Amino acid sequence: MSVEVKVPNLPESVSDATVAKWHKKPGDAVERDENLVDLETDKVVLEVPAPADGVLEDISAEEGETVTEGQLLGKMKEGEAPSKSDDEASDDDGDDGESEEKSEKKDADKGDKSGRKKDEADKDDKKSGKSKGSDKDLPPSARRLAAENDLDTSEIEGSGRGGRITKGDVLSHMAGGATGPRPEERVKMSRLRSRIAERMKEAQNTAAILTSFNEVDLKAVMDIRSRYKEDFQKRHGIKLGFMSFFVKAACEALQKHPVVNASVDDNEIIYHGYQDIGIAVSTDRGLLVPVIRDAHRMGLAEIELSIADYAEKARKGTIQLDDLQGGTFTITNGGVFGSLLSTPLLNMPQSAILGMHTIKERPVAIDGEIVIRPMMYIALSYDHRIIDGKDAVQFLVAIKEALEDPARMLLGL
């Protein structure tokens, strides 16, 4: 009996999907609940499992096609799949296949021998400095130089009259290496990459983006991590990282400067009375921004566990669309890739994004003395339509103060 394989129910706000990859081809045996095909939406990849045991009979939607909810993807023939021993038996039937294979092998051996003779002749030509064509038109100096360096003159592009090779051409070839083809590859954007491109242009075309900077001395945070990291991991089963401190500092600063946590809707400003913090996560497919809900209610351990969970899901491709929706403020960390400074783009419709960067030991003046401290540049890109420069600068100062005196932040002082 034939069973139809259809596009499952798509997440809310998703109208269609793209067939990303078929994991089976017609004639392949399939087990119930085995992943048949991946469907790519703007943000996540959906797996379509086999509805029954059997054999994939037909594919109706090829890779790269756009499909909608309920559309036919393919058909399966339900029932027990043919066993491997049956397939092997059909391959072994009769001796004709063997004799034909032997004949083909003899032909291949003959071709291989003649091919080797030709290759040896070509090598002899190269050793004598000869090209695959004629060298009669080469000036003696160029011919001698090519022979001395075992060059194939057919690979040298001539700049003389009528394409004639000069001594200078031979010298240029030796200096620059063989002039071979310069390959290019044209690859269609994935759904996720196309959506990222759209959102980046949307941010640039819609918001009045400005970026302010400050720097943070992270010695106090690093001292806490160094002192308590082992106890923290034993107690909570997760490492104590930097991001949880930045999330806590951001929540505290957002409460002091609520306009940074706001968004624009036409001619209205929406002030959010909660802090849902998006954390930018880099994956093989592109950038994803899962959201930590009510981050202002969480402790460091809860934040670290949430980040680790989202990062694992993002890498495995199992993150859900609901995990990526919403968010009132975003933090991105280019420092993990070595970025010293950047101007991050807004994650629309949010009005601000905080950029973290690499930590560098630098000399700084403290109480009249030059000391070496672990310093990080931080950047706040914001929508100047609703956030004034004063608010942006004071927000960054609040972040700086919270991180340079984390005890006050953690004690709620």
C-alpha positions as CSV (number, residue, x, y, z in Angstrom):
1,M,0.0,0.0,0.0
2,S,1.3,3.5,-0.9
3,V,1.7,6.0,1.9
4,E,2.0,9.8,1.1
5,V,4.7,11.8,2.7
6,K,3.6,15.4,3.1
7,V,4.9,18.7,4.5
8,P,4.0,18.7,8.3
9,N,2.4,21.6,10.1
10,L,4.7,24.6,9.9
11,P,5.4,26.9,12.8
12,E,3.3,30.0,13.3
13,S,4.3,32.8,11.0
14,V,6.1,30.4,8.6
15,S,4.3,30.2,5.3
16,D,6.6,27.9,3.3
17,A,9.8,25.9,3.4
18,T,12.6,24.7,1.1
19,V,13.5,21.1,0.5
20,A,17.0,21.1,1.8
21,K,18.1,17.5,1.6
22,W,16.7,14.1,0.9
23,H,18.4,11.4,3.0
24,K,16.9,8.6,1.0
25,K,16.4,8.0,-2.8
26,P,13.7,6.0,-4.6
27,G,14.1,2.3,-3.9
28,D,15.8,2.8,-0.6
29,A,14.5,0.8,2.4
30,V,13.2,3.0,5.2
31,E,12.3,2.4,8.8
32,R,9.4,4.1,10.6
33,D,10.4,7.5,12.2
34,E,13.6,7.5,10.2
35,N,14.4,11.0,8.9
36,L,13.5,11.1,5.2
37,V,14.0,14.7,4.3
38,D,15.1,18.1,5.8
39,L,12.9,21.2,5.2
40,E,14.6,24.5,5.7
41,T,12.6,27.5,6.9
42,D,13.9,31.1,7.5
43,K,15.3,30.1,10.9
44,V,15.2,26.3,11.6
45,V,15.5,23.0,9.8
46,L,12.5,20.6,10.2
47,E,13.0,16.9,9.9
48,V,10.3,14.9,8.2
49,P,10.2,11.3,9.5
50,A,9.0,8.2,7.6
51,P,5.3,7.4,8.5
52,A,5.9,3.6,8.3
53,D,8.3,0.9,7.4
54,G,8.8,0.2,3.7
55,V,10.5,1.6,0.6
56,L,10.7,5.1,-0.7
57,E,8.7,4.8,-4.0
58,D,8.8,8.3,-5.4
59,I,10.0,11.9,-4.8
60,S,7.6,14.6,-5.7
61,A,9.5,17.7,-4.4
62,E,13.2,17.9,-5.4
63,E,15.9,19.5,-3.4
64,G,15.7,23.3,-3.7
65,E,12.0,23.4,-4.3
66,T,9.7,25.6,-2.2
67,V,6.8,23.7,-0.5
68,T,3.9,24.7,1.6
69,E,2.1,23.0,4.5
70,G,0.4,19.7,3.5
71,Q,2.1,19.6,0.1
72,L,3.1,16.1,-1.2
73,L,6.8,15.4,-0.8
74,G,6.9,11.8,-2.0
75,K,5.4,8.4,-1.6
76,M,6.4,5.2,0.2
77,K,5.4,1.6,-0.4
78,E,4.4,0.3,3.0
79,G,5.6,-3.1,4.2
80,E,8.7,-5.0,4.9
81,A,11.7,-3.7,3.0
82,P,13.7,-6.2,0.8
83,S,16.5,-7.9,2.8
84,K,20.1,-7.4,2.0
85,S,20.5,-11.1,1.2
86,D,17.9,-10.8,-1.6
87,D,19.7,-7.9,-3.1
88,E,23.0,-9.8,-3.0
89,A,21.4,-12.9,-4.6
90,S,20.1,-10.9,-7.6
91,D,23.6,-9.5,-8.1
92,D,25.1,-13.0,-8.2
93,D,22.6,-14.5,-10.7
94,G,24.4,-16.0,-13.8
95,D,28.0,-15.8,-15.0
96,D,27.4,-13.3,-17.8
97,G,28.1,-10.4,-15.4
98,E,31.4,-11.9,-14.4
99,S,32.6,-12.5,-18.0
100,E,31.5,-9.0,-18.9
101,E,33.4,-7.6,-15.9
102,K,36.6,-9.5,-17.0
103,S,36.3,-8.2,-20.5
104,E,35.9,-4.7,-19.2
105,K,38.9,-5.1,-17.0
106,K,41.1,-6.3,-20.0
107,D,40.0,-3.2,-21.9
108,A,40.8,-1.0,-19.0
109,D,44.3,-2.6,-18.6
110,K,45.0,-1.9,-22.3
111,G,43.9,1.7,-22.0
112,D,46.0,2.0,-18.9
113,K,49.1,0.8,-20.6
114,S,48.7,3.1,-23.6
115,G,48.0,5.9,-21.2
116,R,51.2,5.3,-19.3
117,K,53.2,5.3,-22.5
118,K,51.7,8.7,-23.4
119,D,52.4,10.1,-19.9
120,E,56.0,8.9,-20.2
121,A,56.4,10.6,-23.6
122,D,55.0,13.8,-22.1
123,K,57.4,13.7,-19.3
124,D,60.3,13.3,-21.7
125,D,59.1,16.4,-23.6
126,K,59.0,18.4,-20.4
127,K,62.5,17.4,-19.4
128,S,63.8,18.7,-22.7
129,G,62.0,22.0,-22.2
130,K,59.6,21.2,-25.1
131,S,55.9,22.1,-25.1
132,K,53.1,19.9,-26.3
133,G,53.2,22.0,-29.5
134,S,56.2,23.4,-31.4
135,D,59.0,25.5,-29.9
136,K,60.3,26.8,-33.2
137,D,59.0,30.3,-32.5
138,L,60.7,30.7,-29.2
139,P,63.8,32.9,-29.1
140,P,67.0,30.9,-28.2
141,S,67.2,32.6,-24.8
142,A,63.7,31.7,-23.8
143,R,64.0,28.1,-25.2
144,R,67.3,27.6,-23.2
145,L,65.8,29.0,-20.0
146,A,62.7,26.8,-20.3
147,A,64.9,23.7,-20.9
148,E,67.1,24.4,-17.9
149,N,64.1,24.7,-15.6
150,D,62.1,21.8,-17.0
151,L,59.2,24.1,-18.0
152,D,56.3,23.2,-20.3
153,T,56.1,26.2,-22.6
154,S,52.5,25.4,-23.5
155,E,51.6,26.6,-19.9
156,I,53.4,30.0,-20.5
157,E,51.3,32.9,-21.8
158,G,53.2,34.9,-24.4
159,S,53.2,38.7,-24.5
160,G,55.1,39.1,-27.7
161,R,53.7,39.7,-31.2
162,G,51.1,37.1,-32.1
163,G,51.4,35.6,-28.6
164,R,55.1,34.8,-29.0
165,I,56.8,33.8,-25.7
166,T,59.7,36.0,-24.7
167,K,62.4,35.4,-22.1
168,G,60.6,37.9,-19.8
169,D,57.5,35.7,-20.1
170,V,59.5,32.7,-18.9
171,L,61.0,34.6,-16.0
172,S,57.5,35.9,-15.0
173,H,56.1,32.4,-15.2
174,M,58.9,31.1,-12.9
175,A,58.4,33.9,-10.4
176,G,54.6,33.6,-10.2
177,G,54.2,29.9,-10.7
178,A,52.1,28.2,-13.3
179,T,49.2,30.2,-14.6
180,G,46.4,27.7,-14.0
181,P,42.6,28.2,-14.0
182,R,41.2,30.3,-11.2
183,P,38.2,28.3,-10.1
184,E,34.9,29.9,-9.0
185,E,31.9,28.4,-7.5
186,R,28.4,29.8,-7.5
187,V,26.2,28.6,-4.6
188,K,22.6,29.5,-4.0
189,M,22.0,31.1,-0.6
190,S,20.3,28.9,2.0
191,R,16.9,30.1,3.4
192,L,18.7,31.1,6.6
193,R,21.4,33.1,4.9
194,S,18.8,34.8,2.7
195,R,16.8,35.8,5.8
196,I,19.9,37.1,7.5
197,A,20.7,39.2,4.5
198,E,17.2,40.6,4.5
199,R,17.2,41.5,8.2
200,M,20.7,43.1,7.9
201,K,19.4,45.4,5.1
202,E,16.2,46.0,7.0
203,A,18.2,47.2,10.0
204,Q,20.3,49.6,7.8
205,N,17.4,50.9,5.8
206,T,14.9,51.3,8.7
207,A,16.8,52.4,11.8
208,A,19.1,55.4,12.3
209,I,22.0,53.3,13.7
210,L,24.7,54.8,15.7
211,T,27.4,53.1,17.8
212,S,29.0,54.3,21.1
213,F,32.0,52.6,22.8
214,N,33.5,52.2,26.2
215,E,36.0,49.9,27.9
216,V,35.8,47.6,30.9
217,D,38.4,46.4,33.3
218,L,37.4,42.7,33.8
219,K,39.9,41.9,36.6
220,A,37.2,41.6,39.3
221,V,35.1,39.3,37.1
222,M,38.1,37.2,36.3
223,D,39.1,37.0,40.0
224,I,35.6,35.7,40.8
225,R,35.8,33.1,38.0
226,S,39.2,32.0,39.1
227,R,38.3,31.7,42.7
228,Y,34.9,29.9,42.4
229,K,34.9,28.2,39.0
230,E,35.6,24.7,40.3
231,D,33.0,25.0,43.1
232,F,30.5,26.5,40.6
233,Q,30.9,23.7,38.2
234,K,30.6,21.0,40.9
235,R,27.4,22.7,42.3
236,H,25.7,23.5,39.0
237,G,27.2,21.2,36.4
238,I,28.2,24.0,34.1
239,K,31.2,26.3,33.7
240,L,31.1,29.9,34.9
241,G,31.7,32.0,31.8
242,F,31.8,35.7,31.0
243,M,28.4,35.8,29.2
244,S,26.4,35.3,32.3
245,F,28.0,38.4,33.9
246,F,27.3,40.5,30.8
247,V,23.6,39.3,30.8
248,K,23.2,40.2,34.4
249,A,24.9,43.6,33.9
250,A,22.7,44.3,30.8
251,C,19.5,43.5,32.7
252,E,20.5,45.9,35.5
253,A,21.4,48.6,33.0
254,L,18.2,48.1,31.0
255,Q,16.2,48.6,34.2
256,K,17.9,51.9,34.7
257,H,17.5,52.9,31.0
258,P,14.2,51.4,29.8
259,V,14.3,53.2,26.4
260,V,17.3,50.9,25.4
261,N,14.9,48.0,26.0
262,A,12.2,49.5,23.9
263,S,11.2,49.0,20.3
264,V,9.5,51.1,17.6
265,D,6.1,50.2,16.1
266,D,5.2,52.7,13.4
267,N,4.8,56.0,15.3
268,E,4.7,54.3,18.7
269,I,7.4,53.3,21.2
270,I,6.8,50.0,23.0
271,Y,8.4,49.9,26.5
272,H,8.9,46.3,27.6
273,G,8.6,45.7,31.3
274,Y,10.8,42.6,31.1
275,Q,14.2,41.7,29.8
276,D,14.3,38.9,27.2
277,I,17.9,38.8,26.2
278,G,19.0,37.3,22.8
279,I,22.4,35.7,22.6
280,A,24.0,35.5,19.2
281,V,25.2,32.0,18.4
282,S,27.3,31.2,15.3
283,T,26.5,27.9,13.6
284,D,27.6,26.2,10.4
285,R,24.4,27.4,8.8
286,G,24.7,31.0,9.9
287,L,23.9,33.2,12.9
288,L,21.1,32.3,15.2
289,V,19.8,34.4,18.2
290,P,18.0,32.3,20.8
291,V,16.3,34.2,23.5
292,I,16.7,33.9,27.3
293,R,13.2,34.7,28.6
294,D,12.9,36.8,31.8
295,A,16.7,36.9,32.2
296,H,16.4,39.6,34.9
297,R,14.9,36.9,37.2
298,M,17.7,34.4,36.7
299,G,21.0,33.8,38.6
300,L,24.3,33.2,36.9
301,A,23.9,29.4,36.9
302,E,20.5,29.5,35.2
303,I,21.8,31.9,32.6
304,E,24.8,29.7,31.9
305,L,22.7,26.6,31.6
306,S,20.3,28.3,29.2
307,I,23.1,29.5,27.0
308,A,24.8,26.0,26.9
309,D,21.4,24.4,26.1
310,Y,20.7,26.8,23.2
311,A,24.3,26.5,21.9
312,E,24.0,22.7,21.8
313,K,20.6,22.8,20.0
314,A,21.9,25.4,17.5
315,R,24.9,23.2,16.6
316,K,22.8,20.1,16.3
317,G,20.1,21.9,14.3
318,T,17.4,21.0,16.8
319,I,16.6,24.5,17.9
320,Q,12.9,25.4,17.7
321,L,11.4,28.5,16.1
322,D,9.9,29.6,19.4
323,D,13.4,29.7,20.9
324,L,14.3,32.4,18.4
325,Q,11.2,34.6,18.5
326,G,10.8,37.8,20.6
327,G,13.7,39.3,22.5
328,T,14.0,42.9,23.7
329,F,17.8,43.2,23.6
330,T,20.7,41.3,22.1
331,I,24.3,40.5,23.1
332,T,26.9,39.4,20.5
333,N,30.4,38.3,21.4
334,G,32.9,38.8,18.5
335,G,35.7,38.3,21.0
336,V,35.5,34.5,20.7
337,F,36.8,35.0,17.1
338,G,39.4,37.5,18.1
339,S,37.5,40.7,17.3
340,L,39.0,43.7,19.1
341,L,36.3,46.2,18.1
342,S,33.2,46.2,16.0
343,T,29.9,48.0,15.3
344,P,27.2,45.3,15.5
345,L,24.0,45.7,13.5
346,L,20.6,45.8,15.2
347,N,18.4,42.7,15.6
348,M,15.2,44.3,14.4
349,P,12.7,45.3,15.8
350,Q,15.0,45.7,18.8
351,S,16.5,49.2,19.3
352,A,19.9,48.2,20.7
353,I,22.6,45.5,20.7
354,L,25.7,45.1,22.9
355,G,28.9,44.0,21.3
356,M,31.5,42.1,23.4
357,H,35.1,41.8,22.2
358,T,38.4,40.0,23.0
359,I,40.1,40.6,26.3
360,K,43.5,42.1,26.1
361,E,46.0,42.9,28.8
362,R,46.8,46.6,28.5
363,P,48.6,49.2,30.6
364,V,46.1,51.5,32.4
365,A,46.4,54.3,34.9
366,I,44.8,53.6,38.3
367,D,45.3,55.9,41.3
368,G,48.2,57.5,39.5
369,E,50.0,54.3,38.8
370,I,50.5,52.3,35.5
371,V,49.2,48.7,36.0
372,I,48.4,45.9,33.6
373,R,44.7,45.0,33.5
374,P,42.5,42.6,31.3
375,M,40.5,45.2,29.3
376,M,37.6,44.7,26.9
377,Y,36.1,47.2,24.5
378,I,32.3,47.2,24.5
379,A,30.1,48.7,21.8
380,L,26.4,49.7,21.9
381,S,24.7,50.1,18.5
382,Y,21.3,51.7,18.9
383,D,18.4,53.2,17.0
384,H,18.9,57.0,17.3
385,R,15.2,57.5,16.4
386,I,14.3,56.8,20.0
387,I,17.6,56.5,21.9
388,D,19.5,59.7,22.5
389,G,23.3,59.7,22.7
390,K,23.1,60.5,26.4
391,D,21.0,57.4,27.1
392,A,23.4,55.2,25.1
393,V,26.5,56.5,26.9
394,Q,24.9,56.2,30.3
395,F,23.8,52.7,29.5
396,L,27.4,51.7,28.6
397,V,28.6,53.4,31.8
398,A,26.1,51.3,33.8
399,I,27.4,48.1,32.1
400,K,31.0,49.1,32.9
401,E,30.3,49.9,36.6
402,A,28.4,46.6,37.1
403,L,31.2,44.5,35.6
404,E,34.0,46.4,37.4
405,D,32.3,45.9,40.8
406,P,30.3,42.7,40.3
407,A,29.8,42.1,44.0
408,R,27.4,45.1,44.1
409,M,25.6,43.7,41.1
410,L,25.2,40.2,42.5
411,L,24.1,41.5,45.9
412,G,21.5,43.8,44.3
413,L,23.1,47.0,45.6
